[in-house]
């Protein structure tokens, strides 16, 4: 089997997350800024340095992204399914390999930032009717001349840490508070609007907004809904629970390709994972839950979001620069159902009938014309070919979310206590802490929106965690994989539970370093593998995400490729939030070397003859 790896880095003050394309660093400073940084460029000789008894390894990085639906209904091809699957698999593997960074060359991208053609970060639908939303403050305390009763939403301000134990009772004023306040919270969780997926609201009638069920585009800068269309009155009662609504997410590949070139498809999908977690957290604060409706295909989502307004884009056979505004189309990624807590097990979605109902949306009267984002663009053709185929500080959810930013630097001094470290990792478990069973199914906040068993694990470089020796650790997020992982790694690894580790936390110590921290091989490798960036080694710890790769695509079809990125994005979002909840911060590292990390993983971590390989992206 092959494993995709991505890295996370975190500091005492910094969590460093190095994922397929992203690395997070946590910082204890109060400044919160979001950045993606590269992995390291160490020399191969240095990276394979051995100790007396063991060979030590770096983690690698991989970016996880979102793409098309798992439903086959979106395919219009008459090709046999097996042939189509093989073609899609070949294309996905080609993209993944072609967009790797290596010591001798980087993946193709712009040589500099073309500021004159920087995309407008905000999609608007010109002439669409505007539905203004209310703004609520971050603080829960009454302001001058204001009482909590004036804002009903403020009565629902649970502590951040409490949401991992149980959701509060559902807000009796369901949809308006989410749209008025939680949509803003969701945006706060997503950082740079240039990298943020577009959000669409599909909702039943809402008093003060619309007397009819509707589809609307969320305009974050203005905090408005842009009314795109009114939909049939029977749509929601026929398919969904009472008081529920839908959130659709879409990506504009060009907005990230402007900056990242061919690797943009990875990053777009990773950001979709962030967005799924953001919506889930915002809903949880109101006592609501979220479910990913993964049975609809590309065609259905395109109709549902009103994206047929964009002309079909005929992409060229090679990268081309020019004026072709059709490249600014939106790719429909996924659909989330937001519903009151407690009704999730009481309904099933009839996807066949739902698909039939959505097919009639093409005949609706769609309002608004999408604005242009850039004057001149570059088409990276491979993107479009692939797209086809501590103790908590007592913060409320709103306070944690509003403060969520990425750090720009690590101080190389701050440390966190091991109890805080364990607390953070407990919230990274897919089945939740205290569940009593094996970690496998994704049932915990924020992972339960994902309908597949956990695929992503974490390899951690611990630098500054008081009470734990610096070294290499492994968090097993699906315990069905434990024996296979252990058997395919070096026999020199201890696979021992660290001192003080909770019984229900499947964290294992692989190897620790003696001597000073800065002389530690893991300390140096975490920096080297992140394109020589000190931010990867100056945090409390760093980590890489590891997932089954080619075998997963063969077993589940190529639609799993973006979903692996979604899962890393959700995990990365949890780490961002955890950092802020304990009073520190985090940042992402986006540049890393793919195959050098893969070689290290193979030669140092994996035992000879193993069926696993590391495919780092």
N, C-alpha and C positions, 0 to 999 in steps of 0.2 A: 504494500500500500504506500501511497505517497502522502506526505503531510505538508500542508501549507503552514508556513511559520510567519508570525508577525511579532514585533517586539514592543514591550512596555518599559519605560524607565521611570522611576520615581525617586525623589529626593526626600531627605528628612522633611524638608519643606517641599519637596517636589516628588510627584509621581511621574515617572517617565513611562509613557505608553508608546511602544514601538510596534505598531500593527502593520499588517501587510503594507500599509503605506503610511502608517501613523505611529508616532511614538509619544507617549505621555510622560510628562515629568511633573511631580508635585512639588510645590514650594510653600513654605510657611509664611511667605511674605503676603502682604495684603493686596498687592497688585495682582490683577488677574487678566492675563492676555493670552490669546490662543495662537499657537504656532504649530506648524508641522515641520519637522526637521528630518534630515536624512539619517540613514544608518551609517555605519562606519566604513571607512576605506582603509583598512589595515593591510599590511602586506601579508600574503599567504603564509610566509615563513613565520611571521610573528603570531599569526592567528592559530597556528597549529602547535605552538609551544607546549611542551609537556612538563609535568612535575615529576617528582621521583616515582610516584606510583600511579598517577592518573593523568589522562589527557583532559584538559579543561576546554570548555567550549563557550562560544557566544551564542546568544539566541539570534534568530533571524527575524525578518520583518515581513509582514504581508498585509496588503490592503484588502479589505473585504467590501464588496459593493453590492448594490441591488440592481436587478435588471428585470427580465420579463417574468410573467407569472408561470406557475407550475402547470396551469391548465393548458391542455392541448387545443382548446377551442380557438385560440388566437391564430393558429397556423392555417394559412390559406393554401398551402402547398398540397398537391396531389401525390407527392412522393410517398413511398412506403415509410412508415414511422421509423423503422430501424435505419434506413438509409439517411433520413433526415437527422436522426439523432447522431449518427456517425459524422455527418458533415458539420453539425453544430459543435460536436466535441472537438473535432479537428480545429475549427475556427477558434474556440475558446482557448485551447492549449496553445495555438499559434499566438494569440493575443497575449496570453500570460507570459510566454517565453520572450516574445518580441519586446515587451514593455518592462523588462528587468533592467535595473542598474547593475553594472559590473565595474570591477576595478579599472578595466581598460576602456570602458565607454559607458555613457549614460544612455538611457532610453531616449528616443527622439522627442524633441520638444523645442519650444522657442529658445533662441540663444539669449534672449533678453525680454523684458516686458514691454510690449508695445502700448505705451500709455495712451497714445492718441486713439487707439481702438479698444481701450478697456471696456468690457461690457457694462452696461447699466445693471447694477445688482438687483433692480426691482422690476419684475414683470408687471405690467399693467394692461388692463383691457379697456382701451379708450372708448368712451361713450357708454360704458355699462353703468346702470344705476348703482349708486353708492349707498350702502347700509352702514351708517356709523356705529361703532362699538364704543362702550364706555372704558375708561381707564381707571384702574384701582391701584392704590399705592402699594409699595412693597411692604411697608411696616404694618404690623398688626395692631399697634397701639393707636388710640384715637388721636387725631391731629387737632390743632387749634380750631375751635368752632365746629367740631365734627365728632360724631359718636359712631361706635361700631354698628349701631342699628341702622345708620344711614347707608351702609354698604352691607347688604345681607351676605355677600360673598366672604366678608371678613370673619364672619362667625365660623367659617370653615377654613381654619388655618392650622391644621394638625402639625405636630412636630415632624420634622423630616424622618427621624429615626423610627417613629411609630409606624410608618407606612410599611416597613419591612416585617412588622409583626402582624398587622391586620389593617384593612382599609376602614376608614370611618364610615358611618352610615351615609347612604347616598344623599347628596344635596337635594332638598325638596324643590329647589328652583333649577331644574337640571340644565338645559342647554344654554340659556343666556349667561350664567356665570362662567361656563367654559369658554364661550366665545368672547365675552367681555374681558376676562382676566387671564384664563388659562392659555388662550392662544398667544397672548403676550409672553407668558411664562415659557411656552413651547419655543418661541422664537429666541428667548434669552438663552435657552439650552443649546442653541445651534451655532452661536458664534457669528462669524463673518457671513453677511447675507449673500455674498458672491458665491459661497459654497453651499447655501441652504437650499434644500429641495422646495419646490412650490407646493402650497397646500390648497386643497379644494374642500369645501364643506358641502355635503349633500345632506339636507335636513328636512324634517317635517315642518309644518307651520310653526312660527315662533312669534309670540306676541311682541309687538313693538318693532319687529323686523320685517316679517312677511306673513301675509294671511294664507299663503299657499306654500306647499313644499317646494324646495328650490335647490339649485346648484349655484354655488358662489365661489369666487376666487378670493383668497385672503391677501390683502395688500398690507404687509407688515409696517411699512414706513408710516402710512396714514392710520393704521389700525382700523381699516374699513373692510367690509365685505363688498366685492364687486359682483352684483347679481348677474349671472350668466344666463340662467333659464329657470322657468317654473316647470315643475314636473308633475305627472299624474298624481292625484290625491290618494290612490290606492297603493302607491309604490311601497311606502314604509309599513303600513299595517299588514300587507301581504307577505312580507319577508323578514321583518325585524321586530325585536321587542319594543314595547312601549317606551317612549322617552329616549330612545337611542338615536344616534345619527352617525354619519360616515365622514371620515377624513381621508382624502386621497392625496397621494404624494407623487410628484413628477420631477424629472431632472431635465435641465438644459445643458447638454454635454459641452456646448461651446463655452459656457461661462467658466468652466474649470479648465477646458483645453487651452483657453487663452493663456493660462498661467503654466499648466503642467504638460501640455502636449498630449502624447499618446497615452500616458498613464491616467488621464482624466477619468476614464471609465471606471477604474478602480476606485478613485476618490469619490466620484458621484455615488457609487453604491455604498461605500463606507459611510457617507453622510446620510444616506437613507436610513441606515441602522441607527445613527444618532437621532434622526427625526422620529423613528418608531419609539425609541426610548423616551424622547422628549414628550411626545403626545401621551404616552403611558404614564409618565410621572405627573404631568399636568392633570390628567384625569383622576389619578389616584388621590390627589389632594382634595378632590370633591367627592370621594367615595365611589368613583366610577371605575370601570375596568375596560380593557381594550383587547380586541381579538383581530388578528391578521386574517382577512378573507382571501385565502390563497387558492381558491378554486375558480377565479376569473382570469381570463387571458388578456393579452395585450389589446386585442380589438375591443373587448367589452370595456376595459378601463378607458380606452381612448374615447369611446362614445359617452361613457358616464361622466367624464371630466369635461366634455365639450372640446376635446383637442383635435377634432376633425376640422376645426377652423384653420389649422396649419396645412399648407400644401405638402404633398409627398416630396421628400427629399431624395433625389437621385444622386447618391454619393459617387465621386470619381474613383478611379482605380489607384490613385496615389495621392499623397498630401498635396493640396492646392491652396493657394492664397488668392483671394479675390472678393467680389461682391456677390454673395448669394444669400440673401436674408432667410431663405427657407431652412438654412442650417440652424436657425434659432428655434426650431420646433421643440416641443416638450415631449419627453419620453415618459409615458405613464409607468410608474414603478409598482405601487401597491395600494391596497385599500384597507383601511382600518375601521372596524366597528367599535364605537364608543357607547357603552351601555351601563346602566346602574348596577352596582355591585350586588351580587346575589342572584342574578338571573342568567348567568353565563351557562349553567348546565341545563337550563330549561328550554333551550331552543336549538334547532339545527337549521342551517341555511340550505334551501333547495337551489343549488347552483344552476341546474338545468332551466328551471322556470325563471330564476333571476336573470340569467343570460338572455332568455327570450324577451323579458321585459325591457332590459337595457338596449336591446337591438332596435327598439322603437325610438330611442333618444335622438337618433339622427334626424328625426322629423320635427324635433322641438325648435322653437324660435330662440336661437342663441344670440345673446347680446354682447357687444364689445368687440373691438379689433385689437389684437395683441400689438404692443409697441415694439419698435426695433431696438435692439440692444447695442449693436456696433455698426460702424460704417463699413469696415473691411474685416474679413474673417479668414481663418485658416481651417481647412477641412482635413482632419486627421482621419483618413478613411477607415482605418482598422477599428476605430471606436464604433462606428456605425455598423460595420459588418458583425462585430461581436455582440452589439446590442440587439441585433436581430436574433440571431440564433440565441488610636486615640479615642478618646471619649468624644462623643458628640457635644457640640457647643450649645444645644438647645435651640437651634435655628428652626424656624418653620420651613415648610416646603417652599413657600414663595421666596423667603429670604435666601435659601440655598440656591434656588434656580436663578434668581435675578443676579446673583454674584458669580454665576458660572462663566468664567473666562479662562483663557489659557495664559500661563506664565511665560515670560520672555527670558527668564534667567533663573538659575539655581545658585544658591549661595555656597554650596559645598560644605556646609557646616551643620545645618539643622538636621535633627534626627527625630524619628517618631518611636514611641515605645512599641514593643512587640505586641502588646494587647491591642493597640490601635491598628497595627498591621493586620493582625488576625481578624479584627472587626471589619476592616475594609474587605478582606478576601471572603469573609462569610457572606457578604452581600453580592459577591460575584458568582455565587453558586446558583445553578439553574433551578434546582428543586427547592431552594430555600434552606436556611439553617434550622436545626431542630425538627426536621421532617421525619427523622427516624429511619428513613430508607436510603437506598443508594442514590447518589447524584446521577441523574440521567435526563428525565423529562424536564422541560422548561416550564416550571409552574410558578416561580417566584417573580416578584416585582424586580426588574422591569422585563424579565425574559418571557413571561407567559403569553405575550402577544405572538411569539414565534411558535408555530405548530409542529416543529420537528424536534427530535431529541438533540441534546447539546452535542456539537461537533468540535467546539473550540476549547482548547486547553491553554494554560499559561506557563511559560518558563520564566523564572524570575531571577534577576541579578540583585541580590540584597547588598546594599552599600552601608546605609546608616539607619539601622533598626536596633534600638537599644534592647539588649537582652537576647539578641540573635547574632551568631557569628556571620560575617560577610561571606557570601558564596552563592552557589547555584541551587535553586529550589524549583519544585514543580507542583503546580496546582492542577489536579485531575478533576475536570468538570463533568466528565461522563465516566463513572466508575466501571462501566462495562468494558472500557478500553484499558483498564489499569494493567492487567497481566501482559497484554500485548505490548503496551508501552515499555513496561519494565524489561520484558524479555528481549526487546529489540535495542535497548540502550546498553551502554558499557557496563560490564560486570563489576567495574570498580565503583559504580555509584551506590551510595548507601541506601537510598529509598527509605529513610527513617523519618518518623514523625519528629518535628522540632520540639524543643523543650517548651512546655506550656501550651502547646497547640491544642485547641478544642477537639474533642473526639469526633465531632461531626464535620470537621474541616479536613478534606482530603489533600492536605499540603504535605509535601515530602522534601526532606533535605537530601540533595544529591551529592554535593561536595562543598566543603568550606575551605577558606584560605586562612593561613597563619601569617603572622607578621603584620606590617602596616597596611592600611587600606589601599593607599596609593601604589603599593608594590603588588597588590593582588592582580592576578591575571584577569579575573572577571571584571574588575574595575576598569582595567585598560581596554578590554575587549568591548565592553558596553559602549565605550566612547569611540573606538575604532570602527566598529560596525555601523555607527550612526554618522558616517561621513566625517569622522574626527571631531565631532561636536561634544564639547565638555558638558553640555546640558544633560547628556545621557548618563554621565557618571557622577554628576554633582548633586543628584537627587537622593532621596531615601532609598529608592530601589527602582529598577527598570524591569520590564518584562516583555516577552515575546509571546504571540499567540500562535498556537500550533493546531492544525486541523487536517483531517483526512482530505486529500485533494483529488487526484485522478480517480481513485476508486470510488469516491463519493459521487463524482460526475457520471461515472459509468453506471453506478447502481441507481441513482436518482434522477438522471438526465442532466443536461447542461444548465437547466434553470437553477440548479443548486449553486452554480458559480457565484452569481450575485448574492445569493442568500448567505453564503459563508461570510461575505463582507458585511451583510446586515448584522449577523450575529456578533462579529468583532466590533461593529459600530455600537451596538447596544452595550456590550461589555465595556467599551471605551467610555461611553456616556456614564455608566455606573461609576467608573473610576474617577471621572471628572467630578461628579456630584459628591462622592465620598470624600475626596480631597477637600472640597469647600466645607463640607459638613463637619470636618474635624479641625477646621481653621487654617488649612494650607491651600495649595493650588496645584494645577496640573497643566501639562502642555503636550502637544502631539509632535512627533518627529516623523517627517514624511520622506526623507531621503535616506536610502540605505542601499547596500549592494546585495543583489539577489543571490547569484550563484556562488560567490565567495562564502556567504552565510550558509548556503545549502551544502557546500563542500565541507565546511566545518561541522555542520550538523551530522553529515554522513560519516566523516572520518573520525570524529571525536565523540559524538554522543551515541551514534548507532553502532551496534555490534556488527561485525563483518557477516555478510550473508543474510541480513535482516530483510524482511519483506517490506519494511518501511523505507521511505526516502523523504527527504525534506524538500519540498518545492516552495521556495521562498519567493514571495512576490513583493 
